[in-house]
Amino acid sequence: MKETEELVKRMEEIYSYIKDETSVANESIITILGKNFHDEDIISNYLAYILDPYSNGIGHQPLHHLLELLNIPHEPEDLENVDIQREYLLPNRRRIDFLITLNNEHVIAIEHKVFSGEHGNQTIDYECELKKLYNSIENEAEDTKITYVFLTPAGKDPLNCNFIPVRYSQLVELLRKIPVDFTKDVRKAVLFHEFISHLEGYFLNNQKLELSKKSTLYLDHLETIKDLEHQFENDYTNVFQYIETIVKNHFIANVEGDWKFDFNQNRTYHKIFKPHWKTENLDIHFELSLSKEGLSKQQLTFRLDIEGSNKNDFEVKRGDYLQKNIQKKLASNSISFKKNYKETWKNKFAFAKKTYHILAPEYLTNETKLKSSLEEMIGEFEEFIKPIDKEIAAYNNPKEYIKE
């Protein structure tokens, strides 16, 4: 059970570092070569290269800054004889990730964990074995000082408190201090910066917890915002019901014919039509676009829509006639219309439309002004009604219409 819990914990930790698949991939040399970004051995080998003054092309600066981080006093001559060994074999046959020896006088023992945890009391065991090794009678360097380091992405605490926890951000910070001259050896300089970029791109960026000023403002005033949202919901309900009532009453009282209405506050569109405009394959109606978003933009749209499986057929056969019959009305009221059935609009069903900016506070605080503006909006489309009736009749009974 304990092993399962540790496995799940490790999976969760790895998952927290994996970048969103929808974001742009942050490739590095390690991932390009087909290795996991969290491959412990690869990152350790790379770090050993970065710290090695004889191969990194940068010199002693990376190791010098690491010693400063660990508060290890040293002089330049202390770095004249450096030996870095990976997977150093201890007397008990266990291996510690790094063993860095400085002039045979100081040893830095580093255990590196990316997402795996300690097993078998590693840090406790390693200290015991290293002390045996360097304090043995046979060993010429019996006074060798040993510094123990536990390196992890987030600076986890080791089981052995004598190990100094170091996190990747500290490592990156000290490496960033080092000036690199690309003109001397471009390849070495690129490899040096690539190591820094890999740690930053795959580990450090996902660990930042920093709220934007906007988020802080949101959290500071969350209760007020909730109250405003609640009030907006109530006000939208009132506005919707008022507009619905005005529109219905105007059609019923002032526009000839039998009218049907399909209004729903939870939708953004609301239909007004005569019963014979709607058949199994053809659905012609006025449509009022009214929504919370529209209210926030202080506008609504009124349209003539043609829908149904016979939509294209109707537009091909009767669209031009309908347009000609309402041409003057369209032009005089600045109503946009589809020039031909092949033209594509964002709303594919719209035949004619116009947006009205009549939901501004100056209208919503003046019922008389709002009512008058809504009736004027309907009036601009009223002259569409007879041409629509005529073209529907002509479409349904083409022979009779020709005779006429």
C-alpha distance (Angstrom), angle and dihedral (degrees) to the residues before:
residue distance angle dihedral
M1 . . .
K2 3.79 . .
E3 3.82 91.8 .
T4 3.81 90.1 50.6
E5 3.79 91.9 50.8
E6 3.80 90.8 49.8
L7 3.80 90.9 49.4
V8 3.80 92.6 50.5
K9 3.79 90.4 47.3
R10 3.80 90.7 51.5
M11 3.82 91.1 48.6
E12 3.79 91.0 50.8
E13 3.79 90.9 50.4
I14 3.79 92.9 49.8
Y15 3.81 90.2 46.8
S16 3.80 91.1 54.3
Y17 3.80 89.6 60.4
I18 3.79 98.0 44.8
K19 3.77 111.1 106.3
D20 3.78 122.2 -121.0
E21 3.80 108.4 -90.4
T22 3.79 89.5 -136.7
S23 3.80 92.1 59.7
V24 3.79 125.2 83.2
A25 3.81 110.2 -82.9
N26 3.82 115.5 -110.1
E27 3.78 100.5 -145.2
S28 3.79 123.5 -168.1
I29 3.78 135.8 -179.7
I30 3.80 89.1 -94.1
T31 3.82 95.5 54.0
I32 3.81 93.7 39.3
L33 3.81 87.8 59.2
G34 3.79 88.9 56.6
K35 3.79 97.7 -103.4
N36 3.79 126.1 133.2
F37 3.79 112.0 -100.3
H38 3.81 88.3 -124.6
D39 3.82 96.8 48.8
E40 3.80 101.2 144.7
D41 3.81 97.5 -158.4
I42 3.81 93.7 47.6
I43 3.81 93.6 49.6
S44 3.82 89.9 46.1
N45 3.80 92.2 50.7
Y46 3.79 89.8 48.3
L47 3.82 91.7 50.1
A48 3.81 91.3 48.9
Y49 3.81 87.7 55.0
I50 3.82 92.2 48.3
L51 3.82 92.2 51.3
D52 3.80 95.3 44.7
P53 3.83 106.8 98.7
Y54 3.79 92.0 -163.2
S55 3.81 97.0 58.5
N56 3.82 110.4 21.0
G57 3.81 96.1 78.5
I58 3.80 89.0 -133.8
G59 3.77 99.4 80.4
H60 3.80 129.7 -144.1
Q61 3.83 96.8 -26.2
P62 3.85 98.0 96.8
L63 3.80 92.0 50.3
H64 3.80 91.8 41.9
H65 3.82 91.8 55.5
L66 3.80 91.1 46.0
L67 3.81 90.2 55.2
E68 3.79 89.4 49.8
L69 3.80 90.0 51.6
L70 3.80 89.7 52.0
N71 3.83 91.5 46.7
I72 3.80 91.8 -120.1
P73 3.82 109.7 155.8
H74 3.79 111.7 -135.0
E75 3.76 144.9 157.0
P76 3.81 127.4 -139.3
E77 3.78 90.2 -103.1
D78 3.80 89.7 57.1
L79 3.80 87.2 70.9
E80 3.79 96.0 52.5
N81 3.79 93.2 95.1
V82 3.80 111.1 38.8
D83 3.76 126.3 164.8
I84 3.82 121.7 -174.3
Q85 3.78 118.0 -171.5
R86 3.78 126.8 -175.9
E87 3.82 123.5 -146.6
Y88 3.78 91.6 6.2
L89 3.81 111.1 -156.9
L90 3.82 113.2 -126.9
P91 3.81 124.9 -155.2
N92 3.81 91.8 -98.3
R93 3.84 89.8 54.7
R94 3.79 94.4 -107.9
R95 3.80 119.0 126.0
I96 3.80 130.7 -133.8
D97 3.80 115.8 -153.4
F98 3.83 99.6 -123.9
L99 3.75 135.1 14.6
I100 3.81 113.2 -176.9
T101 3.80 115.9 -173.6
L102 3.82 121.1 -164.1
N103 3.83 114.8 -160.5
N104 3.80 88.8 -36.3
E105 3.80 86.8 -76.2
H106 3.78 104.7 90.1
V107 3.77 130.6 32.3
I108 3.80 126.5 -163.2
A109 3.80 111.9 -159.8
I110 3.82 112.7 -164.6
E111 3.78 125.9 -170.4
H112 3.81 111.0 -166.8
K113 3.81 124.1 -158.1
V114 3.77 123.6 174.7
F115 3.80 103.7 176.2
S116 3.78 102.5 -27.1
G117 3.78 118.8 93.3
E118 3.77 131.7 -135.7
H119 3.76 115.1 -76.1
G120 3.78 128.3 -167.1
N121 3.82 92.9 11.2
Q122 3.80 89.7 -70.0
T123 3.80 100.3 177.8
I124 3.80 92.5 45.6
D125 3.78 91.6 48.1
Y126 3.83 93.7 44.7
E127 3.79 93.1 53.8
C128 3.80 91.1 50.3
E129 3.81 92.6 49.4
L130 3.81 94.6 45.6
K131 3.77 92.1 50.2
K132 3.78 89.8 51.4
L133 3.80 90.1 49.2
Y134 3.79 98.5 48.6
N135 3.78 98.7 35.2
S136 3.78 96.4 48.1
I137 3.79 118.2 122.7
E138 3.79 90.9 -122.4
N139 3.77 93.1 54.8
E140 3.78 113.5 94.3
A141 3.81 91.5 -154.0
E142 3.78 96.7 58.4
D143 3.84 91.3 145.4
T144 3.79 93.4 55.0
K145 3.80 112.8 139.3
I146 3.79 116.9 -131.8
T147 3.80 126.4 -154.2
Y148 3.79 116.3 -168.2
V149 3.83 120.8 -150.3
F150 3.81 131.2 -172.7
L151 3.83 108.9 -161.9
T152 3.84 119.9 -165.0
P153 3.84 136.2 149.6
A154 3.81 93.7 -106.9
G155 3.81 100.9 27.0
K156 3.80 98.4 -104.1
D157 3.78 117.9 -165.3
P158 3.82 113.7 -109.5
L159 3.78 123.4 -134.2
N160 3.80 88.2 -114.7
C161 3.80 111.1 65.5
N162 3.82 90.5 -156.0
F163 3.81 88.5 71.8
I164 3.80 112.8 87.9
P165 3.82 111.2 -131.8
V166 3.82 112.2 -132.0
R167 3.80 124.1 -177.6
Y168 3.78 129.8 -152.8
S169 3.81 93.2 -110.7
Q170 3.82 89.8 61.1
L171 3.79 90.2 49.1
V172 3.81 92.0 49.7
E173 3.80 91.6 46.4
L174 3.80 93.2 55.0
L175 3.81 92.4 45.3
R176 3.80 91.1 49.2
K177 3.80 89.1 60.4
I178 3.78 91.7 64.7
P179 3.82 116.0 96.3
V180 3.80 111.1 -136.5
D181 3.79 122.5 -159.4
F182 3.79 107.6 -148.0
T183 3.82 91.1 -171.8
K184 3.80 92.2 67.7
D185 3.79 98.8 52.8
V186 3.79 117.0 -7.4
R187 3.82 94.4 -174.8
K188 3.82 94.0 52.4
A189 3.80 91.3 44.9
V190 3.81 92.1 51.1
L191 3.80 91.9 48.8
F192 3.81 90.4 50.3
H193 3.81 93.9 51.0
E194 3.80 92.1 41.7
F195 3.82 90.3 62.0
I196 3.80 90.3 53.2
S197 3.81 91.4 46.3
H198 3.80 92.0 50.9
L199 3.82 93.2 54.7
E200 3.79 92.4 44.0
G201 3.78 95.8 44.5
Y202 3.79 98.8 46.3
F203 3.79 104.7 28.2
L204 3.78 116.3 16.0
N205 3.80 103.2 44.1
N206 3.83 91.0 57.2
Q207 3.79 91.6 50.5
K208 3.77 95.9 59.1
L209 3.76 113.3 109.7
E210 3.74 106.7 -170.6
L211 3.77 125.3 144.3
S212 3.76 117.4 -144.8
K213 3.77 118.3 -123.0
K214 3.80 88.6 -108.7
S215 3.82 92.0 54.0
T216 3.79 91.3 47.3
L217 3.78 89.7 50.7
Y218 3.81 90.0 48.8
L219 3.81 93.3 51.6
D220 3.80 93.0 44.6
H221 3.80 90.8 55.2
L222 3.80 101.1 29.8
E223 3.81 95.4 124.5
T224 3.78 91.5 50.6
I225 3.80 90.9 48.0
K226 3.81 91.3 50.2
D227 3.79 90.0 50.5
L228 3.81 91.0 49.8
E229 3.81 91.1 49.0
H230 3.81 90.8 50.3
Q231 3.79 91.1 49.8
F232 3.81 91.3 47.2
E233 3.83 89.8 53.5
N234 3.80 90.4 52.5
D235 3.79 92.9 46.1
Y236 3.80 92.3 48.5
T237 3.80 89.6 53.4
N238 3.79 90.0 52.7
V239 3.82 92.8 46.8
F240 3.81 92.3 46.8
Q241 3.79 93.8 49.7
Y242 3.79 91.8 46.2
I243 3.83 94.1 50.7
E244 3.81 91.6 43.9
T245 3.81 90.4 53.3
I246 3.82 94.2 47.1
V247 3.82 93.1 48.5
K248 3.81 95.0 46.7
N249 3.80 94.2 45.3
H250 3.79 92.2 48.4
F251 3.81 94.3 51.9
I252 3.80 93.9 44.0
A253 3.81 94.9 45.9
N254 3.80 103.4 34.1
V255 3.81 110.8 22.4
E256 3.79 119.3 74.3
G257 3.79 117.3 -122.1
D258 3.78 141.6 41.6
W259 3.81 110.7 -59.6
K260 3.78 132.4 -162.2
F261 3.80 126.2 -162.8
D262 3.79 132.3 -156.4
F263 3.82 108.1 -172.6
N264 3.80 123.9 160.9
Q265 3.80 124.0 173.0
N266 3.81 91.3 -150.3
R267 3.81 91.4 60.1
T268 3.79 132.1 69.4
Y269 3.83 94.7 -139.4
H270 3.81 130.4 59.3
K271 3.82 126.1 -171.6
I272 3.81 133.1 -139.4
F273 3.80 118.1 -176.2
K274 3.81 149.4 141.6
P275 3.81 114.8 -107.2
H276 3.84 93.9 -116.8
W277 3.85 90.7 52.8
K278 3.78 88.2 69.7
T279 3.80 119.2 65.9
E280 3.78 135.0 154.0
N281 3.81 93.8 -85.7
L282 3.78 103.4 21.4
D283 3.80 129.5 53.6
I284 3.81 117.3 -178.0
H285 3.80 118.4 173.6
F286 3.76 147.4 138.9
E287 3.76 111.2 -102.0
L288 3.78 127.2 -156.9
S289 3.80 114.1 -157.2
L290 3.78 106.0 -151.2
S291 3.81 124.0 155.3
K292 3.80 144.4 141.4
E293 3.78 89.2 -96.6
G294 3.78 89.8 51.3
L295 3.78 90.3 50.7
S296 3.80 90.2 51.5
K297 3.84 88.0 52.1
Q298 3.82 89.7 44.4
Q299 3.80 94.2 -125.3
L300 3.79 145.6 100.5
T301 3.80 133.4 -169.4
F302 3.79 130.9 -135.9
R303 3.81 118.5 -159.0
L304 3.75 145.9 173.6
D305 3.80 105.9 -132.2
I306 3.79 130.4 -167.1
E307 3.80 115.6 -163.3
G308 3.80 139.6 158.1
S309 3.79 135.7 79.8
N310 3.83 90.3 -70.1
K311 3.82 93.2 52.1
N312 3.81 96.6 108.4
D313 3.79 92.5 42.0
F314 3.82 91.0 52.8
E315 3.81 92.3 48.0
V316 3.80 92.0 48.7
K317 3.81 93.7 48.7
R318 3.80 103.2 32.9
G319 3.81 107.1 11.1
D320 3.80 95.6 93.1
Y321 3.82 91.8 48.2
L322 3.79 91.4 49.6
Q323 3.77 91.7 49.2
K324 3.81 93.2 49.2
N325 3.79 91.7 50.6
I326 3.79 92.8 53.9
Q327 3.83 98.7 31.7
K328 3.80 96.4 110.0
K329 3.77 92.3 47.0
L330 3.80 91.8 49.7
A331 3.81 93.0 51.5
S332 3.80 97.4 43.6
N333 3.81 93.6 51.0
S334 3.83 98.5 39.9
I335 3.81 91.5 -117.5
S336 3.80 113.8 163.5
F337 3.78 116.2 -133.2
K338 3.80 138.6 -177.2
K339 3.80 107.1 -98.5
N340 3.81 92.6 -151.8
Y341 3.76 139.0 -7.5
K342 3.83 91.9 -99.4
E343 3.79 94.1 59.4
T344 3.82 113.0 106.0
W345 3.80 122.2 -138.9
K346 3.76 130.0 -175.9
N347 3.79 86.5 -112.8
K348 3.79 99.7 49.0
F349 3.81 94.3 -162.7
A350 3.81 97.8 53.3
F351 3.82 116.8 108.6
A352 3.81 95.9 173.0
K353 3.81 132.4 2.3
K354 3.76 147.0 168.4
T355 3.80 132.9 -171.3
Y356 3.79 118.3 -138.1
H357 3.80 122.7 -158.0
I358 3.77 95.9 -151.3
L359 3.80 102.5 121.9
A360 3.79 95.5 80.8
P361 3.84 117.6 122.8
E362 3.82 90.6 -102.1
Y363 3.83 87.7 65.2
L364 3.81 99.0 36.3
T365 3.80 91.7 53.6
N366 3.80 92.4 48.8
E367 3.82 114.1 58.3
T368 3.79 93.6 -173.7
K369 3.80 92.4 54.3
L370 3.82 93.3 45.3
K371 3.82 92.9 47.1
S372 3.79 91.5 49.2
S373 3.83 91.9 48.6
L374 3.82 92.4 49.5
E375 3.81 91.8 50.1
E376 3.80 90.2 47.7
M377 3.82 89.0 52.1
I378 3.79 91.9 52.4
G379 3.80 90.5 45.0
E380 3.80 91.5 58.4
F381 3.80 89.6 60.2
E382 3.83 97.9 37.9
E383 3.80 93.4 89.7
F384 3.83 87.7 61.0
I385 3.79 90.5 68.9
K386 3.82 101.5 76.5
P387 3.84 94.0 43.2
I388 3.82 88.8 49.4
D389 3.81 91.1 50.9
K390 3.81 89.9 48.5
E391 3.82 96.2 48.6
I392 3.80 93.6 45.5
A393 3.83 88.7 52.8
A394 3.79 90.6 47.5
Y395 3.79 91.7 49.0
N396 3.80 93.5 48.5
N397 3.83 94.8 42.8
P398 3.83 107.5 26.4
K399 3.83 95.0 163.9
E400 3.80 94.8 54.5
Y401 3.76 90.8 46.1
I402 3.82 91.8 53.2
K403 3.80 90.9 51.1
E404 3.79 89.0 53.9
